[in-house]
Amino acid sequence: MDARTATRAPPTPVQTIHALPDGTRVQLSFLGSDDRDDFMAGFASLSRRTRYLRFFTAMAELPAAVADRLLDTDLDNHVAIAARLVGRDGRIEPMIVGVARYHRRQCGNRNAVAEPAAAVVDALQGRGLGRLLLRAIARYARAHGVEQFRAYALADNQRIRKILRASNGVLVDTDWPVLVYDVDIAASRSKPEKNSVGR
């Protein structure tokens, strides 16, 4: 199901314009199957290293089956929020430049634990887009019964590890080079600026 077709109002700022600290404007919206071309264009713009850090492999192309899974979203168990650039004239650029998502570890039973993930195109990294996306997805997850994020990060991904530390993430397991963190997003309800887990 394309999440954008749902009628209930989500508790997260989608379909609205947001300004990054440097003034760059983006629109957030739910990601679904109708966004395939824009999503694939964004993937094509990722560097080899960014692909490696996000997918744990520097795949040259995103396999169709993987793309299908990433776009098979709903408004409860697998939710993804995408960002697009907004031009000075107000035009929304089609290419997706960032995505944050969560996926419950067991779908269908409103499990309180979910796995988050995020990626931002290289040209916008370090400018606050990842944090904006992750605040939005964490806020939405809390409102839908998720209490804890279990995040997986490569040991050499310093950006995500910094954000996890700022989010009070606890290192719970190591399967080198993958580190596993638990982040209590329910406890950060009153501190939205510290609830992001991802790059």
N, C-alpha and C positions, 0 to 999 in steps of 0.2 A: 504494500500500500504506500502511496506517496503521502508522506506525512503532511504535506501542505494542503491536502484535501480535507483534513479533519476540521470540525466546526468548533470544538471547544477552544477557548482562548488559553494559550500556553502562558505560564508564569515566567516568561523570559522575554527579553526585548528583541523579538524577531520582526522582520519586515519594517524595521526602523533604521534610521541613519545614525551612525556613531562616529565620533571623531577620535582618532588616535592622538597620542601626545604631540606628535609632530604636525597635526592638522589634517593628515590623510583621512578621508572619509570612506567608510565602508557600510554596506548593508548586510545585516544578518538575516538568514532565512533557513527554514528547515530544508534538509537535503533529502531528495527522494529519487526515484527512478527516472522522472522527467528531466533531471539535471545531468544525465549521463554525459552528453557532449561537453558541457561546461566543466564537469568534474574531470574528465579525461584530459582536457586542455590544461587544467591546473596540474595534474600529475605529470604531464609532459614537460612542464616548466621546472620541476624539481631537479635539483642537482643530484648526482650520484650519491653524495654523502647524505643529503637530506632523505633520500629514499632509503638508504641503509639504516639511518637512525629511526625512521618511522616504521619500516617493515622488517627490520633486522636482516635485510638482504638488499643489495643494490640492483634490483631487477631493472632491466632496460625498458621493459614494457609491463604494464599492469595486465595480467591475464584476465580474460573475460569473466571467468568464474569468480575471481577475487573481486572484480569490479561489481559483479552482480550482488555479491554478499554485502559489500560496502554500501550499496545503494538500496538494499532491501531493508528499509527502515520503517519504523512505526512511531507512535507517540508514547510508548511505554517501555518496552524492553530493549529496543535498539533505536536510539535517537541520535541524530547528527544535525549539527548546526553549521551552515556554510557562510563564508564571507565573500562578498564581491566588492570591487572598488566602485566608488561613486565619483564621476567626473565633476569638474567645476560647473558644468552646465546641468548637473543633476542626473545625467545619464548613468544608468547602472551598467557597468561592463559585464559581459557574459561570463568570462572565465572566473572560476572559483579560485580564490587566492588563499583560502585557509579553511580548515574543517576541524571541529572538535566533536567528539561523539562519546557515548557510553553504551555498553552492552552488558546486560545482566548475565551473570555467570550461568544461571539457570532460568530460562524464559518460562513465562506462563504462571509462575507462582509468586510474583512480586517479590523476588529475592531482594534482600536489602544490600547485597554486595554487587557492584558492577565494575567492569573494566573500562577505564577511560583511554582515549587516544586523541592525538592532535597532530596536525601538520600545517605548516605555513610556507608559502613559496619563498625561496631564498631572498628575493628582492625586498620582502617585508619583514624578515626575521629581525628580532631585536627592537622592534618599534611598537610593541604593545598589543599586536593583534592576537597573538596566542593567548595572552592573559585575558583579553576581552572575551574571546571565544570560550575559554575554559571557565570563566566566571559564569557565563550564560549557561553552559551545559551543566555545571555543578548546581546552580540554582534550580534548574529544571529537574535534575535528578532528585534533589531533596524533596521537591514538591510531589514527586511520584514514588516516594517510598524508599529511595536509595539512601542509605546511611553511611556507607563506606565505599570508597574507591580502592580497588587493588590495581596498582599501576606497575607496569613492567618497563624497565629502562636499561639500555646498554650502559655498561660501566663508563665508557668514554663519552657519554652524552652529558656534558657538564651543565648544559642549559636546563635540561629537565631535572637533573639532580638538585640544582639550585632552587628551582621552583618547588620541588617536593620538600626540601628542607624548610622553605618559607611557609609551606602549607602544613607544617608539623607532621609530615609524612614519616612513618616509622619503617626502617628497613627490617623486613621479616624473613627474607630468604635470599640466598645467592646461588645461582646456577650459572657460574661464570661463562660468558661475560654479561649475563642478564641479572639485574638486581630487581628484587620485588619489594614494593612499598605498600603499606596500608595507610590510607588517609581518611580520617574521620570527618566527613563533610557535614554530618549532622551537627557536630559541635561547633562548626564555623558559620552557623546560620546568621549570627549577628555580625560576622566579619567577612563580607563578600570579597574583600580584596585579598583574602588569604585562602580562598577555597579552590584555586586552580591547581591542577596536576597535569603537567604536560609541557611541551615546549611552545 
